[in-house]
Amino acid sequence: VKDPMIRVHDLEIDTAARTVRRAGKAIQLTPREYSLLELLAFHRGKVATRTLIWEHLYDEQVESTSNVVDVYINNLRRKLDDGHSVKLLQTVRGAGYRLSARRAAAP
C-alpha cells in the first residue's frame, strides 16, 4: 500500500485526506491550489514546466496566454513559505517551478 503522506522538509501532504501541514500547522488551500501542490509534490526535486502545470490545472488543451499559473504559484508560495526560513516553492528561470528543500540551483 502506497503511503498517502508526501513529505518535503517540514511540509506534509496527506493525499488521502487532502490536507497540508507545514511545521505542524494546518494550511488551508483551495482545491486548485491543492491540486497544484500535489502535482509539484509528485515531481518533488524536479522542475514542473508551466505547460505541465497549466494542463494539470485545466483539462482543456487551450493555449495559456494569461498569468494564471503565476497567480496560483504566488498564492501557494505565500501560504507555504511565508514565515519560514527554508523556501520550498522555487522558481527555475526559463524552466518552471520545483518543490524542494534544497537551495535553488541550475535546472
C-alpha positions in Angstrom: 0.0 0.0 0.0 1.3 3.4 -1.0 1.9 5.8 1.8 -0.6 8.7 1.4 1.9 11.1 3.1 4.3 13.1 1.0 6.9 14.9 3.0 9.2 17.7 1.8 11.3 19.1 4.6 8.7 20.2 7.3 5.8 20.1 4.8 3.4 17.2 5.0 0.8 16.5 2.3 -1.8 13.8 3.1 -3.0 12.8 -0.3 -5.8 10.6 1.2 -7.3 13.4 3.4 -6.2 16.2 1.0 -4.7 18.1 3.9 -1.5 20.1 4.2 0.6 21.0 7.2 3.9 22.9 7.5 5.9 22.7 10.7 2.8 21.1 12.2 0.4 23.9 11.3 -2.5 23.2 9.0 -2.6 25.2 5.8 -5.9 25.9 4.1 -5.7 25.6 0.3 -8.4 25.9 -2.4 -9.0 22.8 -4.4 -6.9 24.2 -7.3 -4.0 25.2 -5.0 -4.1 21.7 -3.5 -4.1 20.2 -7.0 -1.0 22.3 -7.9 0.8 21.4 -4.7 0.1 17.7 -5.2 1.5 17.9 -8.8 4.7 19.6 -7.5 4.9 17.1 -4.7 4.7 14.1 -7.1 7.5 15.8 -9.1 9.4 16.9 -6.0 13.0 17.8 -6.7 12.3 18.0 -10.4 11.1 21.0 -12.4 7.4 21.1 -13.4 7.0 23.2 -16.5 4.4 25.9 -16.8 2.8 23.9 -19.6 2.6 20.8 -17.4 1.1 22.9 -14.5 -1.4 24.5 -16.9 -2.5 21.2 -18.4 -2.8 19.7 -14.8 -5.0 22.6 -13.6 -7.1 22.9 -16.7 -8.3 19.9 -18.6 -8.8 21.9 -21.8 -5.9 21.9 -24.3 -6.1 25.7 -24.6 -3.1 27.9 -25.0 -2.1 29.6 -21.8 -1.9 33.3 -22.5 -2.7 34.5 -19.0 -0.6 34.6 -15.9 -3.0 32.1 -14.1 -0.1 29.8 -13.3 1.9 32.6 -11.8 -1.1 33.7 -9.7 -1.5 30.1 -8.3 2.2 29.7 -7.7 2.3 33.1 -5.8 -0.7 32.1 -3.7 0.8 28.8 -2.9 4.2 30.4 -2.1 2.6 32.9 0.2 0.7 30.1 2.1 3.6 27.6 2.2 6.7 29.7 2.6 5.9 33.0 4.4 7.5 33.0 7.8 9.8 30.0 7.1 13.5 30.3 6.5 13.5 27.3 4.1 11.6 28.2 1.0 10.1 25.1 -0.6 8.5 26.5 -3.7 11.3 27.5 -6.1 11.2 29.2 -9.5 13.6 27.8 -12.0 14.1 30.6 -14.5 13.0 29.7 -18.0 12.0 26.2 -17.0 9.2 26.2 -14.4 8.8 25.5 -10.7 10.1 23.0 -8.2 9.1 21.8 -4.7 12.3 21.1 -2.9 14.1 21.8 0.4 17.4 22.2 -1.3 18.8 25.6 -2.2 17.7 26.6 -5.7 20.3 25.6 -8.3 20.5 25.4 -12.0 17.7 23.3 -13.6 
